Amino acid sequence: MRYTGTAVALHWLTACLIVCGFAVGLWMTGLAFGPQKLRWHAYHKWIGISVFLLTALRMTWRWRHPPPPQVPLPEWQRRAAAATHILLYALMFLIPLSGWTYSSATGVSVVYLGLFPLPDLVAKDKTLAAVLKAVHGTLNYTLLALVIVHVGAALKHHIVDRDGVLARMLPSWPRA
């Protein structure tokens, strides 16, 4: 059995945004301070808040639409998958929150999509900002490692085991 079309779409949209947000985050740090860097920082924040919102939507969707029955797996794989998914969801909330909090601590407000000003989560504090910057970076690299494990496991199931685990989350294309 497959995941619902909505679950599949939310999964892949979130995945694309995470890849884009990570790439933009790496790239923008090398830019010289100026209007272009500020614009890319805004885009990075918009992506992060979008990931946060989509993750909340995904959690709500999953709560109301349970996933399909699991493919039979060894118990250690089932536990590893469950732990990885819990950590992935936690990071999809924590990373945007850490970025938003970091932005607040630097004294730069987040204005989602340039339209919706979000409240500062903490007062401006240079020392706290330095700590939050390190936390934000560490959480992102932790997410990168987990995504590599997640993708590797999905490909192993698809290519080696041929057990249908990955196929349940792939978009279904119309047949010709």
Protein Blocks (a to p, Z undefined) as FASTA:
>chain_A
ZZdfklmmmmmmmmmmmmmmmmmmmmmmmpccdfklmmmmmmmmmmmmmmmmmmmmmmmm
mmmmccdddddddfklmmmmmmmmmmmmmmmmmmmmmmmmmmmmnopacdehhlaccddf
bdcdfklmmmmmmmmmmmmmmmmmmmmmmmmmmmmmmmmnonommmmmgccdddZZ
